[in-house]
Amino acid sequence: MYPCNDAEFRPAASAAKRQTRIRFATRSDHRAVVRALNKRDADAAADALGIHVTQRVDQIQDVIKEGFAQISTGQSMGER
């Protein structure tokens, strides 16, 4: 599952994978907003921005939950 068996590196590997997914999603979200703005479509821009913000809030909550799980159990949520 992890590229390294050393438990010390597992959270870093998990965080790196999460960052890659977030960067890809963020770029895609931003492109959708810019496309709508270029078309001067305020409704589409507002919808795209709303989706972007909602997804980021969900991701932030997931990261916080993961952090608390690691603090309280010493394991990531995926390890349980």
C-alpha positions as CSV (number, residue, x, y, z in Angstrom):
1,M,0.0,0.0,0.0
2,Y,2.8,2.4,0.9
3,P,6.0,2.9,-1.0
4,C,7.9,2.4,2.2
5,N,7.3,0.0,5.1
6,D,8.6,2.6,7.6
7,A,5.5,3.8,9.6
8,E,7.1,7.2,10.0
9,F,6.7,7.9,6.2
10,R,3.2,6.6,5.8
11,P,1.4,9.9,6.7
12,A,3.7,11.8,4.4
13,A,2.9,9.4,1.5
14,S,-0.8,9.7,2.2
15,A,-0.6,13.5,2.3
16,A,1.3,13.6,-1.0
17,K,-1.3,11.5,-2.7
18,R,-4.0,13.7,-1.3
19,Q,-2.2,16.9,-2.5
20,T,-1.9,15.5,-6.0
21,R,-5.7,14.8,-6.1
22,I,-6.5,18.3,-4.7
23,R,-4.2,20.0,-7.2
24,F,-5.8,18.2,-10.1
25,A,-9.4,18.9,-8.9
26,T,-8.5,22.6,-8.2
27,R,-7.2,23.2,-11.7
28,S,-10.2,21.6,-13.2
29,D,-12.5,23.7,-11.0
30,H,-10.7,26.9,-11.8
31,R,-10.9,26.1,-15.5
32,A,-14.6,25.7,-15.3
33,V,-15.0,29.1,-13.5
34,V,-12.7,30.8,-16.1
35,R,-14.6,29.2,-19.0
36,A,-17.9,30.5,-17.6
37,L,-16.4,33.9,-17.0
38,N,-15.0,34.1,-20.6
39,K,-18.5,33.2,-21.9
40,R,-19.9,36.0,-19.6
41,D,-22.2,33.4,-18.1
42,A,-22.7,34.5,-14.5
43,D,-24.9,31.6,-13.5
44,A,-22.5,29.0,-14.8
45,A,-19.6,30.8,-13.0
46,A,-21.5,31.0,-9.8
47,D,-22.4,27.3,-10.0
48,A,-18.8,26.3,-10.8
49,L,-17.5,28.4,-7.9
50,G,-20.1,26.9,-5.6
51,I,-19.0,23.4,-6.5
52,H,-15.4,24.3,-6.1
53,V,-15.9,25.8,-2.6
54,T,-18.1,22.9,-1.5
55,Q,-15.6,20.3,-2.6
56,R,-12.7,22.1,-0.9
57,V,-14.6,22.3,2.4
58,D,-15.3,18.6,2.2
59,Q,-11.6,17.9,1.6
60,I,-10.6,20.1,4.4
61,Q,-12.9,18.3,6.8
62,D,-11.5,15.0,5.6
63,V,-8.0,16.1,6.3
64,I,-9.0,17.3,9.8
65,K,-10.7,14.0,10.5
66,E,-7.6,12.1,9.3
67,G,-5.4,14.3,11.5
68,F,-7.5,13.7,14.6
69,A,-7.5,9.9,13.9
70,Q,-3.7,9.9,13.7
71,I,-3.4,11.9,16.9
72,S,-5.8,9.8,18.9
73,T,-4.9,6.3,17.6
74,G,-1.5,6.7,16.0
75,Q,-2.9,5.2,12.8
76,S,-4.4,6.8,9.7
77,M,-8.1,6.1,9.0
78,G,-7.1,3.8,6.1
79,E,-5.1,1.6,8.4
80,R,-7.9,0.6,10.7
